Amino acid sequence: MPAGATTENLSLSSHHVAHGLAGLFLRFEDWLTARASARALYRMDDAALHDIALSRSDVERVNDTARKAPWRH
């Protein structure tokens, strides 16, 4: 499986459409989930990443995306 297809499934945000305060809380929850996923990928060794068809550069790209604050999306 190509790494692009694999990371595509690791969508870091469901992009909630709610507005106002509820929307802010939902985006914040998405951001927290993305950060947790990014940290889990970062802790994996190269062999484990290879098993799921990812490279260290894929992990860095995912982590860069997860670092963005929810209000900057």
ZAMARGU-4260 file (C-alpha; in steps of 0.2 Angstrom, whole numbers, plus 5000, padded with zeros to 4 digits):
<rodrens>
0) 5000/5000/5000 | 5007/5017/4995 | 5012/5028/5009 | 5000/5042/5002 | 4985/5031/5003
5) 4990/5025/5021 | 4992/5043/5028 | 4976/5048/5019 | 4967/5036/5030 | 4976/5045/5045
10) 4965/5060/5043 | 4969/5071/5057 | 4953/5081/5057 | 4935/5077/5054 | 4932/5096/5050
15) 4917/5098/5061 | 4905/5110/5053 | 4897/5117/5069 | 4898/5135/5072 | 4901/5146/5088
20) 4907/5139/5104 | 4902/5121/5100 | 4912/5121/5084 | 4927/5128/5093 | 4926/5114/5106
25) 4924/5101/5092 | 4939/5108/5083 | 4949/5107/5099 | 4944/5089/5102 | 4950/5085/5084
30) 4966/5094/5087 | 4969/5084/5103 | 4966/5068/5094 | 4977/5072/5080 | 4991/5077/5093
35) 4989/5060/5101 | 4990/5051/5085 | 5005/5060/5079 | 5014/5057/5096 | 5010/5038/5094
40) 5017/5038/5076 | 5033/5047/5082 | 5036/5034/5095 | 5036/5020/5083 | 5053/5013/5077
45) 5057/5012/5058 | 5053/4993/5058 | 5035/4996/5065 | 5033/5011/5053 | 5038/5000/5038
50) 5025/4987/5044 | 5011/5000/5041 | 5019/5007/5025 | 5025/5023/5032 | 5042/5031/5033
55) 5050/5043/5045 | 5046/5058/5033 | 5028/5053/5033 | 5027/5054/5051 | 5036/5071/5051
60) 5022/5077/5039 | 5008/5071/5050 | 5016/5079/5065 | 5018/5096/5056 | 4999/5095/5052
65) 4995/5090/5070 | 5005/5105/5077 | 4994/5118/5069 | 4982/5126/5081 | 4964/5122/5078
70) 4960/5140/5076 | 4972/5141/5061 | 4964/5128/5050
</rodrens>
